[in-house]
Amino acid sequence: MAVKNKQKILIVDDSEMNRSILADMLGEEYDILEAEDGVQAVGILSKQYSELSLVLLDIVMPKLDGFGVLSAMNQNGWIVDVPVIMVSAESGSKQVERAYELGVTDFINRPFDALVVRRRVVNTILLYAKQKRLIGMVEDQIYETEQRSSLMIDILSHIVEFRNGESGLHILHVRTLTAMLLDLVAAKTDKYALTPRDISLISTASALHDVGKIAIDGAILNKPGRLTQEEFSVMKTHTTVGAEMLQAAVPGWMTDEEYELMKTHTTAGADMLAQIPVQHGEDLVKVAYEICRWHHERWDGRGYPDGLKGDEIPIAAQVVSLADVYDALTSPRVYKPAIPHEEALRMILDGQCGQFNPLLLTCFTENAEKIRTALEGDAAEEIQQRNLRSISEEALRGEGGAVSERTLRLLDYERMKYHFFAAMSEEIQFEYTVSPSMVTLSAYGSKMLGLEEIFMDPQHSEQLISIVGQKALDEIVTRQRETTPEAPDSSMELLVHLNGEARWFRVITRSVWTNDVPPRYTGLLGKAIDIHEEKMKLRELEQKASLDPLTGLLNRASAREQIENRLLTHQEGHFALAEIDIDDFKRVNDELGHMFGDRVLQELARRMKHAVRSSDICCRAGGEEFFLFLDYNTDIEHTVERIFKNLCFELEGRRITVSMGVALGERTGLSYDGLYRAADVALYAAKRGGKDRFCFYDDSMKDLTP
Amino acid sequence: MTMQECYAALGGDYEEVVSRLRSERLIQKFVLKFLDDGSFDLLAASMAAQNREDAFRAAHTIKGMCQNLSFTALGKSAHDLTEALRNDWGADAPALYETVKADYARTAGAIRELKASLGL
């Protein structure tokens, strides 16, 4: 964190005066952000939590109270990074307890005392800054570990492969075993004060234990048989040579002359070691030095090169020597086959490979099986992972789920990217979280809908309900419930009421689930697209297709559809279907021309519409045939007579009459086909009766066939 | 009118507030700001509408401000009203509200007088 950056403090209090008193007390040293209720606070947090050094939080506030804000901070993991001091006149111990449970760091009681406030704020920020630095340190360590592991494993597997006939696995095994043994030792005793960082460092450095072998004559190294006394004393020098190489690796450890001297016989190794990142290298080199020089020392002082005894031998070297011996025994070598685990263990315990620290042997035998399987499996990788994790955990005092600084940076980047695209896209985008029940709208969406960017409890938000309607809101909820982690997407069209205008939108959502078993629904992402123009065009086309172009009445197909719909949804209704036919229309056409005929049809259509209620259905079924579908409650005969009279008229001196057959639902049953057949029969009866009249269907007509 | 006189008139503890907030300039600023706060209006409206939650919150806010400014008298009556409204509509709430109203009038009056004497 750059020193010049002022630390940011968010003050959340519904009283402007209280905010302003606090802001003045904290003075110029801090950058103050203010929120006047919990919803605003959550909004600011969701955008800037990684920049905030502290939140001063009131409890009693409108919209969302202090506990609601704390819940949101827990839900989103912000509470791990941003300390919260509760500010309140509330002193009930229940409230205090609940606040602490939700992760509050401290309390400031009203009335404020300037000194107390300042002190608490400074303390809390310092405490957290320390923790943040710690996280930073851990990150550096992890980075370092990653760096040096890959680098050194590269260097050493080359050395070993070319020089030493051992497989590169030996290095891996020793490292894995070293880490495991150190974990076990650390669990058993505090004597060596091993931190996860130490363990990581030692197991990494363990890879260097035989680096001195680079200076040993290949003929000796790879000799299949037993070494002579003389050869063995050469072989033993790999410990001191390795240690010297390491000394040479860090400038300043030795004089230039010493360094030059060293280089003459260990040039290659020294060059390679010089590549170790120096700024972090010193600890590593120091540990590696211990390991190289003393990994052949033995607990009873009978090892080499220096004959150290007991805990004179650094713990790093003790552990690596045991790991080295075990893996050497259980792996095949030029001079021997692989020895089975049980036998190797027995040989070690019997002291056939020299004496080891009894504590180490206890750790080893107690976990022999685990160690064996660890080496067999692909365990090296896992142990490394575990080390990284435990380093983090140490620093975070065991707080699980905490994210690293790097992850935070990535997240911040993603967030920035998202906001940028959301701002550019002119789309209404939104997120919804179940707990707390909260909607976040994109800036554009907020502007378009006239809603806050963040608001709580959308299911009961009066503003939202007034915009989309309770029914559509319920439907969105229902549809979300129907989604599954496998099929999380859903799409629906709804009418949005904005500024007195209703527009169609398509709302596309994806529900979000946890990775738990079973998965838990945590919210949804979505966007709303204005499809009004599109929809209107479609509707216009649909309407056009459903109308008779000459008269503007419905055509037969759409009338049938509407009638069937009405029958289906209003089963208790009284319905009548009238079929109307213009009398002698062919003659009218022949005598006065088609143009006149068209005018007759148009005039009849006009009169039909005029004669019935707008909810009734008027249709030109084709040619000179028309339908009327009516809903009646009173005297239908009277109604029909009135309509009939209206449909007979004079146009340009020509008298036009119609015949009408009427079927009543109560007599025919409520099916379109039944009504239509009966009306048709009744029409036939009217025509046969001499036209210019109307006729109700009754059962006596059953046998009439038009 | 001095700050001391103002505090005396509204039933506050000037020495106490100075010992906490330390800056007379700031105290004066906040005291004057007290008039701008809408909590009393909210309280009055909520009491009239019998909206317990809003009334509780408004009373609570007034109490908090008074504590910060050491407006002892109004702070006390706001505290009593807050407790009467905390969980349900306490029987004595209307009476306690009348006390708050009187104390508020007295407080606001004193501050206005201070403001006038400062030529603001």
Interface residues (C-beta under 8 A of the other chain):
Chain A: D14 S15 E16 M17 N18 S20 I21 D24 M25 D58 V60 M61 P62 S88 A89 R110 P111 F112 D113 A114 L115
Chain B: V17 R20 L21 R22 S23 L26 K29 F30 K33 F34 D36 D37 S39 D54 F56 R57 H60 T61 K63 G64 M65 Q67 N68 L69 S70
